[in-house]
Amino acid sequence: MFKKKSPTLVEQAYAQVDGFSHLQTKLTQSFSINGKAASTLNNYLRCLAHLALNQNRSPEKLSVEAIEGYLYFCQKLKTQ
């Protein structure tokens, strides 16, 4: 039997964070217009989804301080 896959970070952010779907649409359009690779878009979206899920807000709505706090949090996790 097949095991049910867990939702990706992007799928979770799309479902749980207001405004993330709008951000995803804007980025998809921008990357397409500018000829960026789909893999680059996927990497950007995964990172933004992690940020959005951590802060429970769309990254577009975060203050500089909130983003810096998140980056500090990630840096500390990496060094543990």
N, CA, C and O atoms as a Tinker XYZ file with bonds, in Angstrom:
   320  protein
     1  N      0.833000   -1.188000    0.000000    73     2
     2  CA     0.000000    0.000000    0.000000    64     1     3
     3  C      0.875000    1.249000    0.000000    63     2     4     5
     4  O      2.022000    1.232000    0.447000    81     3
     5  N      0.301000    2.326000   -0.512000    73     3     6
     6  CA     1.015000    3.589000   -0.579000    64     5     7
     7  C      0.847000    4.353000    0.719000    63     6     8     9
     8  O     -0.232000    4.394000    1.311000    81     7
     9  N      1.942000    4.954000    1.141000    73     7    10
    10  CA     1.925000    5.774000    2.330000    64     9    11
    11  C      1.560000    7.203000    1.930000    63    10    12    13
    12  O      2.086000    7.719000    0.944000    81    11
    13  N      0.681000    7.836000    2.670000    73    11    14
    14  CA     0.272000    9.201000    2.364000    64    13    15
    15  C      1.433000   10.146000    2.637000    63    14    16    17
    16  O      2.045000   10.112000    3.705000    81    15
    17  N      1.724000   10.995000    1.648000    73    15    18
    18  CA     2.795000   11.963000    1.786000    64    17    19
    19  C      2.375000   13.105000    2.699000    63    18    20    21
    20  O      1.220000   13.532000    2.710000    81    19
    21  N      3.342000   13.583000    3.457000    73    19    22
    22  CA     3.100000   14.776000    4.266000    64    21    23
    23  C      3.123000   15.988000    3.356000    63    22    24    25
    24  O      3.850000   16.004000    2.363000    81    23
    25  N      2.338000   17.003000    3.680000    73    23    26
    26  CA     2.365000   18.211000    2.846000    64    25    27
    27  C      3.732000   18.895000    2.930000    63    26    28    29
    28  O      4.385000   18.874000    3.972000    81    27
    29  N      4.146000   19.493000    1.833000    73    27    30
    30  CA     5.410000   20.230000    1.814000    64    29    31
    31  C      5.265000   21.509000    2.630000    63    30    32    33
    32  O      4.158000   21.896000    3.004000    81    31
    33  N      6.395000   22.161000    2.904000    73    31    34
    34  CA     6.340000   23.440000    3.621000    64    33    35
    35  C      5.509000   24.465000    2.853000    63    34    36    37
    36  O      4.740000   25.222000    3.445000    81    35
    37  N      5.672000   24.481000    1.536000    73    35    38
    38  CA     4.920000   25.440000    0.722000    64    37    39
    39  C      3.428000   25.133000    0.803000    63    38    40    41
    40  O      2.618000   26.051000    0.928000    81    39
    41  N      3.058000   23.871000    0.734000    73    39    42
    42  CA     1.645000   23.490000    0.843000    64    41    43
    43  C      1.082000   23.855000    2.207000    63    42    44    45
    44  O     -0.057000   24.309000    2.309000    81    43
    45  N      1.874000   23.661000    3.253000    73    43    46
    46  CA     1.428000   24.030000    4.601000    64    45    47
    47  C      1.223000   25.538000    4.713000    63    46    48    49
    48  O      0.214000   25.993000    5.253000    81    47
    49  N      2.177000   26.309000    4.205000    73    47    50
    50  CA     2.058000   27.772000    4.267000    64    49    51
    51  C      0.859000   28.247000    3.450000    63    50    52    53
    52  O      0.128000   29.146000    3.865000    81    51
    53  N      0.668000   27.636000    2.290000    73    51    54
    54  CA    -0.467000   27.990000    1.434000    64    53    55
    55  C     -1.783000   27.780000    2.193000    63    54    56    57
    56  O     -2.707000   28.583000    2.067000    81    55
    57  N     -1.865000   26.708000    2.975000    73    55    58
    58  CA    -3.094000   26.368000    3.695000    64    57    59
    59  C     -3.259000   27.134000    5.008000    63    58    60    61
    60  O     -4.385000   27.393000    5.434000    81    59
    61  N     -2.154000   27.497000    5.649000    73    59    62
    62  CA    -2.230000   28.018000    7.014000    64    61    63
    63  C     -1.971000   29.514000    7.163000    63    62    64    65
    64  O     -2.380000   30.112000    8.158000    81    63
    65  N     -1.300000   30.127000    6.191000    73    63    66
    66  CA    -0.886000   31.525000    6.359000    64    65    67
    67  C     -1.641000   32.415000    5.368000    63    66    68    69
    68  O     -1.508000   32.270000    4.152000    81    67
    69  N     -2.429000   33.330000    5.913000    73    67    70
    70  CA    -3.161000   34.273000    5.058000    64    69    71
    71  C     -2.183000   35.089000    4.224000    63    70    72    73
    72  O     -1.201000   35.618000    4.744000    81    71
    73  N     -2.454000   35.186000    2.953000    73    71    74
    74  CA    -1.635000   35.997000    2.067000    64    73    75
    75  C     -0.489000   35.256000    1.403000    63    74    76    77
    76  O      0.130000   35.786000    0.480000    81    75
    77  N     -0.190000   34.039000    1.851000    73    75    78
    78  CA     0.936000   33.322000    1.247000    64    77    79
    79  C      0.634000   32.938000   -0.196000    63    78    80    81
    80  O      1.525000   32.967000   -1.045000    81    79
    81  N     -0.597000   32.584000   -0.475000    73    79    82
    82  CA    -0.949000   32.205000   -1.848000    64    81    83
    83  C     -0.754000   33.391000   -2.798000    63    82    84    85
    84  O     -0.324000   33.210000   -3.937000    81    83
    85  N     -1.068000   34.595000   -2.331000    73    83    86
    86  CA    -0.872000   35.800000   -3.142000    64    85    87
    87  C      0.624000   36.013000   -3.417000    63    86    88    89
    88  O      1.016000   36.318000   -4.544000    81    87
    89  N      1.445000   35.851000   -2.389000    73    87    90
    90  CA     2.889000   35.982000   -2.536000    64    89    91
    91  C      3.417000   34.946000   -3.526000    63    90    92    93
    92  O      4.251000   35.260000   -4.375000    81    91
    93  N      2.934000   33.729000   -3.414000    73    91    94
    94  CA     3.361000   32.661000   -4.319000    64    93    95
    95  C      3.004000   33.008000   -5.769000    63    94    96    97
    96  O      3.816000   32.806000   -6.672000    81    95
    97  N      1.815000   33.521000   -5.988000    73    95    98
    98  CA     1.386000   33.910000   -7.334000    64    97    99
    99  C      2.265000   35.035000   -7.888000    63    98   100   101
   100  O      2.695000   34.978000   -9.040000    81    99
   101  N      2.530000   36.052000   -7.071000    73    99   102
   102  CA     3.364000   37.171000   -7.499000    64   101   103
   103  C      4.774000   36.708000   -7.859000    63   102   104   105
   104  O      5.326000   37.124000   -8.877000    81   103
   105  N      5.351000   35.851000   -7.026000    73   103   106
   106  CA     6.699000   35.356000   -7.298000    64   105   107
   107  C      6.736000   34.495000   -8.554000    63   106   108   109
   108  O      7.661000   34.607000   -9.358000    81   107
   109  N      5.739000   33.639000   -8.724000    73   107   110
   110  CA     5.672000   32.774000   -9.906000    64   109   111
   111  C      5.628000   33.618000  -11.170000    63   110   112   113
   112  O      6.331000   33.327000  -12.138000    81   111
   113  N      4.807000   34.660000  -11.169000    73   111   114
   114  CA     4.719000   35.543000  -12.331000    64   113   115
   115  C      6.037000   36.270000  -12.578000    63   114   116   117
   116  O      6.504000   36.343000  -13.715000    81   115
   117  N      6.630000   36.801000  -11.532000    73   115   118
   118  CA     7.878000   37.544000  -11.658000    64   117   119
   119  C      9.007000   36.656000  -12.175000    63   118   120   121
   120  O      9.770000   37.065000  -13.051000    81   119
   121  N      9.114000   35.452000  -11.641000    73   119   122
   122  CA    10.171000   34.539000  -12.067000    64   121   123
   123  C      9.977000   34.130000  -13.520000    63   122   124   125
   124  O     10.948000   33.995000  -14.264000    81   123
   125  N      8.738000   33.934000  -13.921000    73   123   126
   126  CA     8.453000   33.564000  -15.301000    64   125   127
   127  C      8.838000   34.695000  -16.256000    63   126   128   129
   128  O      9.493000   34.457000  -17.271000    81   127
   129  N      8.433000   35.914000  -15.933000    73   127   130
   130  CA     8.738000   37.076000  -16.770000    64   129   131
   131  C     10.251000   37.275000  -16.895000    63   130   132   133
   132  O     10.753000   37.614000  -17.967000    81   131
   133  N     10.970000   37.061000  -15.793000    73   131   134
   134  CA    12.411000   37.301000  -15.772000    64   133   135
   135  C     13.243000   36.084000  -16.187000    63   134   136   137
   136  O     14.472000   36.135000  -16.155000    81   135
   137  N     12.585000   35.001000  -16.574000    73   135   138
   138  CA    13.298000   33.830000  -17.079000    64   137   139
   139  C     14.088000   33.055000  -16.037000    63   138   140   141
   140  O     15.063000   32.382000  -16.371000    81   139
   141  N     13.682000   33.143000  -14.794000    73   139   142
   142  CA    14.374000   32.400000  -13.730000    64   141   143
   143  C     13.936000   30.940000  -13.747000    63   142   144   145
   144  O     12.827000   30.616000  -14.174000    81   143
   145  N     14.806000   30.081000  -13.284000    73   143   146
   146  CA    14.547000   28.640000  -13.289000    64   145   147
   147  C     13.471000   28.269000  -12.272000    63   146   148   149
   148  O     13.335000   28.905000  -11.227000    81   147
   149  N     12.722000   27.237000  -12.598000    73   147   150
   150  CA    11.679000   26.735000  -11.692000    64   149   151
   151  C     12.286000   26.269000  -10.378000    63   150   152   153
   152  O     11.668000   26.417000   -9.324000    81   151
   153  N     13.490000   25.706000  -10.427000    73   151   154
   154  CA    14.132000   25.240000   -9.191000    64   153   155
   155  C     14.470000   26.415000   -8.272000    63   154   156   157
   156  O     14.405000   26.285000   -7.050000    81   155
   157  N     14.830000   27.558000   -8.854000    73   155   158
   158  CA    15.108000   28.751000   -8.051000    64   157   159
   159  C     13.829000   29.229000   -7.370000    63   158   160   161
   160  O     13.843000   29.583000   -6.191000    81   159
   161  N     12.735000   29.237000   -8.109000    73   159   162
   162  CA    11.445000   29.610000   -7.535000    64   161   163
   163  C     11.079000   28.672000   -6.401000    63   162   164   165
   164  O     10.647000   29.128000   -5.343000    81   163
   165  N     11.240000   27.381000   -6.596000    73   163   166
   166  CA    10.910000   26.410000   -5.552000    64   165   167
   167  C     11.755000   26.629000   -4.304000    63   166   168   169
   168  O     11.245000   26.523000   -3.188000    81   167
   169  N     13.036000   26.932000   -4.475000    73   167   170
   170  CA    13.898000   27.195000   -3.318000    64   169   171
   171  C     13.466000   28.462000   -2.581000    63   170   172   173
   172  O     13.408000   28.473000   -1.351000    81   171
   173  N     13.164000   29.518000   -3.315000    73   171   174
   174  CA    12.683000   30.761000   -2.702000    64   173   175
   175  C     11.390000   30.505000   -1.930000    63   174   176   177
   176  O     11.248000   30.924000   -0.781000    81   175
   177  N     10.455000   29.818000   -2.570000    73   175   178
   178  CA     9.164000   29.565000   -1.931000    64   177   179
   179  C      9.311000   28.712000   -0.674000    63   178   180   181
   180  O      8.618000   28.945000    0.317000    81   179
   181  N     10.202000   27.734000   -0.708000    73   179   182
   182  CA    10.412000   26.885000    0.471000    64   181   183
   183  C     10.941000   27.719000    1.640000    63   182   184   185
   184  O     10.479000   27.572000    2.772000    81   183
   185  N     11.911000   28.594000    1.362000    73   183   186
   186  CA    12.462000   29.450000    2.418000    64   185   187
   187  C     11.418000   30.426000    2.954000    63   186   188   189
   188  O     11.318000   30.636000    4.163000    81   187
   189  N     10.648000   31.015000    2.054000    73   187   190
   190  CA     9.595000   31.942000    2.483000    64   189   191
   191  C      8.482000   31.225000    3.238000    63   190   192   193
   192  O      7.891000   31.788000    4.159000    81   191
   193  N      8.195000   29.985000    2.851000    73   191   194
   194  CA     7.180000   29.204000    3.561000    64   193   195
   195  C      7.638000   28.916000    4.990000    63   194   196   197
   196  O      6.839000   28.988000    5.923000    81   195
   197  N      8.908000   28.593000    5.163000    73   195   198
   198  CA     9.435000   28.339000    6.509000    64   197   199
   199  C      9.310000   29.595000    7.363000    63   198   200   201
   200  O      8.900000   29.530000    8.522000    81   199
   201  N      9.664000   30.729000    6.787000    73   199   202
   202  CA     9.533000   32.003000    7.492000    64   201   203
   203  C      8.073000   32.285000    7.828000    63   202   204   205
   204  O      7.761000   32.660000    8.958000    81   203
   205  N      7.186000   32.111000    6.869000    73   203   206
   206  CA     5.761000   32.389000    7.071000    64   205   207
   207  C      5.163000   31.489000    8.153000    63   206   208   209
   208  O      4.386000   31.950000    8.989000    81   207
   209  N      5.524000   30.223000    8.135000    73   207   210
   210  CA     4.999000   29.292000    9.138000    64   209   211
   211  C      5.550000   29.609000   10.525000    63   210   212   213
   212  O      4.836000   29.496000   11.522000    81   211
   213  N      6.814000   30.003000   10.588000    73   211   214
   214  CA     7.425000   30.355000   11.871000    64   213   215
   215  C      6.772000   31.595000   12.471000    63   214   216   217
   216  O      6.541000   31.656000   13.678000    81   215
   217  N      6.476000   32.582000   11.627000    73   215   218
   218  CA     5.920000   33.852000   12.099000    64   217   219
   219  C      4.393000   33.903000   12.028000    63   218   220   221
   220  O      3.772000   34.824000   12.558000    81   219
   221  N      3.795000   32.913000   11.373000    73   219   222
   222  CA     2.343000   32.833000   11.179000    64   221   223
   223  C      1.795000   34.074000   10.465000    63   222   224   225
   224  O      0.685000   34.524000   10.749000    81   223
   225  N      2.577000   34.611000    9.551000    73   223   226
   226  CA     2.176000   35.767000    8.746000    64   225   227
   227  C      2.881000   35.683000    7.408000    63   226   228   229
   228  O      3.945000   35.075000    7.290000    81   227
   229  N      2.284000   36.293000    6.406000    73   227   230
   230  CA     2.936000   36.380000    5.104000    64   229   231
   231  C      4.210000   37.206000    5.253000    63   230   232   233
   232  O      4.192000   38.232000    5.933000    81   231
   233  N      5.312000   36.789000    4.638000    73   231   234
   234  CA     6.549000   37.569000    4.734000    64   233   235
   235  C      6.396000   39.017000    4.280000    63   234   236   237
   236  O      7.139000   39.884000    4.739000    81   235
   237  N      5.457000   39.294000    3.397000    73   235   238
   238  CA     5.212000   40.670000    2.944000    64   237   239
   239  C      4.731000   41.569000    4.080000    63   238   240   241
   240  O      4.887000   42.789000    4.016000    81   239
   241  N      4.157000   40.983000    5.102000    73   239   242
   242  CA     3.568000   41.754000    6.196000    64   241   243
   243  C      4.477000   41.836000    7.423000    63   242   244   245
   244  O      4.082000   42.388000    8.450000    81   243
   245  N      5.689000   41.291000    7.321000    73   243   246
   246  CA     6.597000   41.273000    8.462000    64   245   247
   247  C      7.463000   42.528000    8.508000    63   246   248   249
   248  O      7.831000   43.085000    7.474000    81   247
   249  N      7.774000   42.952000    9.702000    73   247   250
   250  CA     8.689000   44.079000    9.874000    64   249   251
   251  C     10.131000   43.582000    9.688000    63   250   252   253
   252  O     10.406000   42.383000    9.732000    81   251
   253  N     11.024000   44.527000    9.483000    73   251   254
   254  CA    12.445000   44.197000    9.370000    64   253   255
   255  C     12.911000   43.499000   10.649000    63   254   256   257
   256  O     13.692000   42.549000   10.592000    81   255
   257  N     12.436000   43.965000   11.785000    73   255   258
   258  CA    12.837000   43.386000   13.067000    64   257   259
   259  C     12.383000   41.932000   13.186000    63   258   260   261
   260  O     13.122000   41.088000   13.693000    81   259
   261  N     11.183000   41.642000   12.726000    73   259   262
   262  CA    10.679000   40.265000   12.784000    64   261   263
   263  C     11.508000   39.346000   11.893000    63   262   264   265
   264  O     11.808000   38.213000   12.269000    81   263
   265  N     11.875000   39.835000   10.719000    73   263   266
   266  CA    12.693000   39.031000    9.805000    64   265   267
   267  C     14.085000   38.819000   10.391000    63   266   268   269
   268  O     14.626000   37.715000   10.325000    81   267
   269  N     14.658000   39.861000   10.956000    73   267   270
   270  CA    15.978000   39.723000   11.579000    64   269   271
   271  C     15.932000   38.763000   12.768000    63   270   272   273
   272  O     16.866000   37.988000   12.976000    81   271
   273  N     14.862000   38.812000   13.538000    73   271   274
   274  CA    14.695000   37.878000   14.642000    64   273   275
   275  C     14.614000   36.443000   14.156000    63   274   276   277
   276  O     15.195000   35.541000   14.760000    81   275
   277  N     13.901000   36.235000   13.076000    73   275   278
   278  CA    13.796000   34.898000   12.474000    64   277   279
   279  C     15.158000   34.416000   11.980000    63   278   280   281
   280  O     15.529000   33.265000   12.213000    81   279
   281  N     15.909000   35.291000   11.298000    73   279   282
   282  CA    17.234000   34.909000   10.801000    64   281   283
   283  C     18.177000   34.573000   11.946000    63   282   284   285
   284  O     18.974000   33.641000   11.845000    81   283
   285  N     18.086000   35.328000   13.032000    73   283   286
   286  CA    18.898000   35.037000   14.224000    64   285   287
   287  C     18.517000   33.676000   14.804000    63   286   288   289
   288  O     19.386000   32.893000   15.187000    81   287
   289  N     17.215000   33.402000   14.864000    73   287   290
   290  CA    16.711000   32.116000   15.336000    64   289   291
   291  C     17.291000   30.974000   14.494000    63   290   292   293
   292  O     17.749000   29.970000   15.037000    81   291
   293  N     17.269000   31.131000   13.177000    73   291   294
   294  CA    17.806000   30.104000   12.271000    64   293   295
   295  C     19.308000   29.927000   12.465000    63   294   296   297
   296  O     19.818000   28.806000   12.452000    81   295
   297  N     19.998000   31.023000   12.640000    73   295   298
   298  CA    21.447000   30.971000   12.851000    64   297   299
   299  C     21.775000   30.203000   14.134000    63   298   300   301
   300  O     22.710000   29.402000   14.158000    81   299
   301  N     21.014000   30.445000   15.188000    73   299   302
   302  CA    21.260000   29.773000   16.468000    64   301   303
   303  C     20.946000   28.270000   16.367000    63   302   304   305
   304  O     21.640000   27.445000   16.963000    81   303
   305  N     19.900000   27.926000   15.611000    73   303   306
   306  CA    19.580000   26.500000   15.417000    64   305   307
   307  C     20.715000   25.781000   14.694000    63   306   308   309
   308  O     21.044000   24.638000   15.009000    81   307
   309  N     21.300000   26.463000   13.733000    73   307   310
   310  CA    22.376000   25.893000   12.932000    64   309   311
   311  C     23.630000   25.615000   13.754000    63   310   312   313
   312  O     24.357000   24.658000   13.485000    81   311
   313  N     23.879000   26.459000   14.760000    73   311   314
   314  CA    25.101000   26.330000   15.538000    64   313   315
   315  C     24.959000   25.403000   16.747000    63   314   316   317
   316  O     25.928000   25.165000   17.468000    81   315
   317  N     23.779000   24.894000   16.962000    73   315   318
   318  CA    23.570000   24.002000   18.115000    64   317   319
   319  C     23.992000   22.592000   17.791000    63   318   320
   320  O     23.888000   21.706000   18.639000    81   319
